[in-house]
């Protein structure tokens, strides 16, 4: 059996990152935070648009400072969805109401934190963290 030099999977060759691509990704990341922020006003429609765009553009953001923001946004969506489903499931035993409030506040916190870090051009230390 022969192996590929360097192991598997083969290394990915990326194009150099140009200023226009970075500017475009920065604007897109701001727009995505805006879509996440407006989910309360639209009944969740904008968050569905945002998560689809996150997944479609994730490869383009790889290797840029915005990769962490995409991970942060995707993780916020999935954890928020799980929290909402738990809250809805427990809604009729009344414990669901405070759970839904807590998830909403937590989601808002993550949107604000990520957006502020993006605005200040600071990296998110751990995009997979809970807070």
trRosetta pair geometry for C-beta under 8 A, 3 or more apart (Angstrom, degrees):
i j d omega theta_ij theta_ji phi_ij phi_ji
3 7 6.9 -11 166 -105 121 44
3 8 7.5 -108 -161 -28 94 96
4 7 6.7 0 78 115 89 4
4 8 6.0 98 41 -70 121 77
4 10 6.1 -76 147 -82 151 92
6 10 6.8 74 89 -134 123 58
6 11 6.0 -60 156 -24 150 103
9 12 8.0 24 115 -45 115 86
14 17 7.9 2 143 -50 118 82
14 62 7.4 -137 -106 103 138 102
14 63 5.5 77 -171 -8 172 170
17 21 5.8 -125 -160 78 70 127
17 22 6.0 72 163 -55 110 101
17 63 6.8 -162 -57 118 124 106
17 64 5.9 144 -125 -93 146 94
18 21 5.0 94 60 8 77 103
18 22 7.2 -146 98 -4 40 89
19 22 5.7 -57 -148 39 34 111
19 23 6.2 34 155 -20 68 106
20 23 5.7 -54 -146 37 31 111
20 24 6.2 32 154 -20 64 108
21 24 5.7 -55 -147 38 30 113
21 25 6.3 28 155 -16 65 107
21 60 7.5 -140 -167 -180 108 101
21 64 7.7 -134 127 -89 103 143
22 25 5.8 -56 -146 39 31 109
22 26 6.3 35 154 -23 65 105
22 64 6.3 -179 -110 -147 81 126
22 65 7.7 49 -144 29 107 101
22 66 7.8 164 -146 -12 66 118
23 26 5.7 -52 -148 33 30 114
23 27 6.5 29 154 -16 64 104
24 27 5.9 -54 -150 36 30 109
24 28 6.3 30 152 -18 64 109
25 28 5.5 -54 -143 40 33 113
25 29 6.1 36 156 -23 66 104
25 57 7.7 166 -121 165 85 124
25 60 6.7 -165 -92 127 112 104
25 61 5.7 140 -147 -103 130 82
25 64 5.8 40 100 119 168 162
25 66 4.6 -163 149 25 119 160
26 29 5.8 -53 -148 33 28 111
26 30 6.7 31 151 -18 62 103
26 66 6.6 -141 -80 -72 52 130
26 118 7.4 153 -152 -176 77 103
27 30 5.7 -54 -154 35 33 112
27 31 6.4 34 149 -19 66 105
28 31 5.5 -53 -149 36 34 113
28 32 6.3 36 152 -21 67 104
28 53 7.4 -151 -175 160 108 126
28 57 6.4 -121 154 165 151 169
28 66 7.9 72 72 -179 98 156
29 32 5.6 -49 -146 34 33 113
29 33 6.6 35 153 -18 63 100
29 61 7.8 106 -71 -114 109 133
29 66 5.0 -133 -59 -144 142 120
29 69 5.0 44 -150 112 130 149
29 70 7.4 -93 -108 -60 101 74
29 118 5.7 -160 126 -138 124 143
30 33 5.9 -53 -152 35 32 110
30 34 6.5 34 149 -19 63 105
30 115 7.5 84 -128 -139 63 89
30 118 6.5 -179 -79 132 71 140
31 34 5.5 -55 -154 36 34 116
31 35 6.5 35 149 -20 67 102
32 35 5.5 -49 -147 34 35 112
32 36 6.5 36 153 -17 65 102
32 50 4.9 116 -152 -147 77 100
32 53 6.2 -148 -97 91 107 126
32 54 6.4 104 -145 -71 142 88
32 69 7.9 126 75 141 131 110
32 70 8.0 23 98 -104 170 67
32 73 5.8 3 141 -135 126 164
33 36 5.6 -53 -149 38 34 112
33 37 6.2 36 151 -23 66 106
33 69 7.9 -59 -57 -175 107 119
33 73 7.3 -114 -80 -96 65 121
33 111 6.1 135 -160 -164 84 84
33 114 6.2 -164 -108 102 118 107
33 115 4.3 132 -179 -89 152 101
33 118 6.7 -150 -34 28 149 152
34 37 5.5 -55 -145 35 32 112
34 38 6.3 21 159 -12 66 109
35 38 6.1 -61 -144 41 29 104
35 39 7.4 56 152 -54 58 84
35 46 4.3 -156 -164 168 77 101
35 47 6.7 154 142 -84 89 37
35 49 5.7 -114 -160 82 141 104
35 50 3.8 169 103 -67 129 113
35 53 7.8 97 36 32 164 135
36 39 6.1 -27 -165 -18 37 115
36 46 7.3 -144 -62 120 19 103
36 47 5.8 68 -118 -108 56 84
36 50 5.3 -171 -57 147 75 176
36 73 6.4 -131 -57 -143 147 101
36 76 6.9 39 -152 105 144 137
36 77 7.6 -108 -115 -73 111 88
36 107 7.9 -144 171 172 104 100
36 111 5.1 -168 115 -113 119 118
37 40 7.9 -45 164 13 46 97
37 108 7.9 75 -127 -127 73 71
37 111 5.2 148 -80 166 79 145
37 115 7.5 19 -55 -52 126 150
38 41 5.1 -55 -167 42 75 111
38 42 5.7 47 140 -7 93 113
38 46 4.6 26 86 45 102 167
39 42 6.1 -74 -138 51 33 95
39 43 7.9 -90 179 77 62 16
39 44 5.3 35 -169 -108 99 41
39 45 7.6 177 -131 44 67 44
39 46 5.2 -134 -82 64 62 95
39 47 3.9 26 -99 -37 133 110
39 50 7.9 -79 -64 13 111 133
40 104 7.5 75 -94 -150 117 112
41 46 7.9 25 64 4 85 134
42 45 4.3 -94 145 41 117 98
42 46 4.7 100 46 -12 151 99
44 47 5.3 -55 -159 37 61 114
44 48 6.5 64 146 -25 80 99
45 48 5.9 -57 -160 31 35 111
45 49 6.8 33 148 -16 67 103
46 49 5.5 -50 -151 36 41 113
46 50 6.2 43 150 -22 69 105
47 50 5.4 -50 -145 37 36 116
47 51 6.3 34 157 -19 67 103
47 77 6.4 158 178 -120 106 100
48 51 6.1 -51 -142 35 30 105
48 52 6.5 31 156 -18 61 106
49 52 6.0 -60 -154 36 29 111
49 53 6.4 25 153 -14 65 109
50 53 5.8 -59 -149 40 30 108
50 54 6.2 39 152 -27 66 104
50 73 6.9 -112 156 174 114 127
50 77 7.4 -171 98 -81 106 129
51 54 5.3 -44 -146 30 35 120
51 55 6.6 30 157 -14 64 102
51 73 7.8 -165 -97 140 62 98
51 74 6.8 105 -136 -117 83 67
51 77 4.8 116 -92 -141 120 166
52 55 6.1 -60 -154 39 30 105
52 56 6.2 24 152 -16 66 112
53 56 5.6 -59 -141 42 33 110
53 57 5.8 4 169 4 70 116
54 57 6.7 -75 -139 50 17 90
54 58 6.1 44 158 -62 60 96
54 70 5.5 152 -154 -155 89 86
54 73 5.4 -151 -106 101 138 120
54 74 5.1 172 149 -72 144 91
54 77 7.5 -164 28 -8 159 146
55 58 5.7 -24 -141 -14 29 121
55 74 7.3 103 -66 -107 76 122
57 60 5.0 -53 -167 40 71 118
57 61 6.0 67 137 -23 86 103
57 70 7.3 -141 96 -113 90 135
58 61 5.8 -63 -151 39 33 108
58 62 6.9 53 149 -45 64 91
58 67 7.9 76 -165 -134 68 73
58 70 5.3 154 -116 161 76 146
58 74 7.6 25 -95 -51 127 142
59 62 5.5 -29 -157 -3 39 120
61 64 5.4 -99 -165 48 54 115
61 66 4.7 -97 -148 98 109 99
61 67 4.8 156 137 -85 93 60
61 69 7.7 -109 -169 60 144 88
61 70 4.8 127 86 -22 160 144
62 67 5.4 76 -113 -105 33 125
63 67 6.6 105 12 -45 23 140
64 67 5.6 137 59 -27 64 89
65 68 7.1 -43 177 22 50 104
65 69 7.9 42 132 -8 66 107
65 121 7.4 16 147 -160 157 76
65 123 6.3 -112 -152 -92 94 89
66 69 5.0 -50 -160 37 62 116
66 70 6.3 66 143 -24 79 97
66 118 7.8 50 -115 -123 83 105
67 70 5.8 -53 -153 33 34 112
67 71 6.6 33 150 -16 65 104
68 71 5.6 -53 -150 38 35 112
68 72 6.1 40 150 -23 67 106
68 123 5.9 81 31 -163 161 83
68 124 4.4 -174 148 44 126 105
68 127 4.3 -168 -165 -51 79 135
69 72 5.3 -50 -144 36 34 116
69 73 6.2 33 156 -19 66 105
69 114 5.9 120 -137 -172 85 110
69 117 7.6 -173 -91 92 100 112
69 118 5.8 59 -104 -81 144 113
69 124 6.7 142 -74 -11 58 127
69 127 7.4 -122 -65 -115 19 131
70 73 5.8 -54 -145 37 29 109
70 74 6.3 28 157 -17 64 107
71 74 5.9 -57 -145 39 28 108
71 75 6.1 26 158 -16 65 111
71 127 4.0 82 92 129 115 140
71 128 6.7 -51 155 -62 122 73
72 75 6.0 -60 -146 40 24 109
72 76 6.3 29 153 -23 62 108
72 110 7.1 -173 172 -180 97 104
72 114 4.9 162 128 -107 142 130
72 124 5.4 165 -62 -61 137 177
72 127 4.3 -100 -60 -148 81 96
73 76 5.6 -51 -146 33 30 114
73 77 6.6 34 154 -21 63 102
73 114 6.7 144 -66 166 77 167
74 77 5.7 -52 -154 31 32 113
74 78 6.6 19 156 -10 66 107
75 78 6.1 -58 -144 41 32 102
75 79 5.9 21 163 -8 68 113
75 127 6.7 150 11 152 140 81
75 128 6.2 -179 -93 -122 159 51
76 79 6.3 -61 -138 46 23 102
76 80 5.7 24 162 -19 62 117
76 107 6.3 110 -178 -137 101 74
76 110 4.6 176 -112 122 122 145
76 111 6.9 126 -177 -63 159 70
76 114 7.5 -89 -39 -20 147 147
77 80 5.9 -66 -146 41 20 110
77 81 6.2 21 158 -21 62 109
78 81 5.6 -50 -144 34 30 113
78 82 6.5 31 155 -18 63 104
79 82 5.6 -51 -148 36 34 112
79 83 6.3 35 152 -18 65 106
79 130 7.6 176 -158 -131 163 72
80 83 5.6 -55 -147 39 32 112
80 84 6.2 32 155 -19 66 106
80 103 6.0 123 -144 179 66 103
80 106 7.4 -174 -98 93 84 101
80 107 4.5 64 -111 -93 129 119
80 110 8.0 -133 -58 44 116 142
81 84 5.7 -54 -146 37 30 111
81 85 6.4 30 155 -19 64 105
82 85 5.8 -55 -148 36 30 110
82 86 6.5 29 154 -17 64 105
83 86 5.8 -55 -148 37 32 110
83 87 6.2 31 154 -18 65 108
83 99 6.8 -161 -177 166 84 93
83 100 7.9 142 142 -107 90 41
83 102 7.5 -120 -173 95 130 89
83 103 3.5 162 132 -111 131 127
83 106 7.1 -167 -104 60 178 137
83 107 7.9 -157 62 -47 141 105
84 87 5.5 -56 -145 39 31 113
84 88 6.2 31 156 -19 66 106
84 100 6.7 60 -125 -121 63 82
84 103 5.7 -172 -63 127 63 158
85 88 5.8 -52 -143 37 30 110
85 89 6.2 33 155 -21 63 107
86 89 5.7 -55 -147 36 29 112
86 90 6.3 6 160 1 65 112
86 96 7.7 -170 129 -121 58 85
86 99 6.0 -105 109 164 97 146
87 90 6.2 -71 -144 50 26 95
87 91 6.4 58 150 -64 63 85
87 96 4.5 112 -176 -164 56 80
87 97 7.6 122 -168 -62 101 12
87 99 3.8 -166 -100 102 89 106
87 100 3.7 134 172 -63 148 76
87 103 5.9 -112 -30 4 141 137
88 91 5.3 -17 -151 -24 35 121
88 96 6.3 110 -83 -164 9 136
88 100 7.3 84 -55 -81 59 116
89 96 6.9 179 68 -100 43 126
90 93 5.5 -63 -167 49 71 102
90 95 4.8 -53 157 78 126 92
90 96 3.6 166 92 -66 73 90
90 99 6.1 65 67 18 128 148
91 94 7.7 35 176 -80 35 22
91 96 3.4 -92 -74 86 44 153
91 97 6.6 90 -136 -52 68 65
91 100 7.3 34 -93 -32 96 130
92 96 7.1 39 8 9 41 137
93 96 6.8 102 53 -14 71 96
94 97 6.0 -27 -166 7 55 113
95 98 6.6 -54 -167 41 50 100
95 99 6.3 51 140 -21 73 112
96 99 5.3 -61 -147 42 37 116
96 100 6.0 40 157 -23 72 104
97 100 6.0 -54 -148 33 27 109
97 101 6.6 26 153 -15 62 106
98 101 5.4 -52 -146 39 38 114
98 102 6.1 41 155 -22 68 105
99 102 5.7 -54 -147 37 30 112
99 103 6.3 30 154 -18 65 106
100 103 5.8 -52 -144 37 31 110
100 104 6.3 33 155 -21 64 106
101 104 5.7 -56 -148 36 30 112
101 105 6.4 26 156 -15 65 107
102 105 5.9 -56 -146 39 30 108
102 106 6.1 31 155 -19 65 110
103 106 5.6 -55 -142 39 30 113
103 107 6.1 33 156 -21 65 107
104 107 5.8 -53 -146 35 27 111
104 108 6.4 28 154 -17 62 107
105 108 5.7 -55 -147 38 31 112
105 109 6.3 37 152 -23 64 105
106 109 5.6 -51 -150 33 30 116
106 110 6.6 27 154 -17 64 105
106 131 7.7 -92 -149 -95 91 90
107 110 5.9 -56 -150 36 31 108
107 111 6.4 31 153 -19 65 106
108 111 5.7 -53 -146 36 32 111
108 112 6.2 28 157 -15 66 108
109 112 6.0 -61 -148 40 27 107
109 113 6.0 25 157 -18 66 111
109 131 7.0 -22 125 -139 133 90
110 113 5.7 -52 -138 39 29 111
110 114 6.1 27 163 -15 64 110
110 131 7.5 -119 -81 -129 87 49
111 114 6.2 -60 -146 41 24 106
111 115 6.1 21 159 -17 62 114
112 115 5.9 -60 -143 40 26 109
112 116 6.2 25 160 -18 64 109
113 116 6.0 -59 -148 37 26 108
113 117 6.4 25 155 -17 63 108
113 131 7.8 119 -19 -180 170 63
114 117 5.7 -56 -148 37 31 111
114 118 6.3 31 153 -19 65 106
114 124 6.7 -10 -116 -81 77 131
115 118 5.6 -53 -148 36 32 113
115 119 6.3 36 152 -21 65 105
116 119 5.5 -50 -145 35 33 114
116 120 6.2 17 160 -5 66 110
117 120 6.1 -64 -143 48 28 100
117 122 4.7 -95 -153 72 76 94
117 123 7.3 -23 176 128 118 8
117 124 5.5 81 139 -73 165 76
118 121 7.4 24 -177 -78 32 37
124 127 4.7 82 101 -75 134 80
125 129 7.4 18 85 -9 90 140
126 129 4.0 80 99 -32 111 110
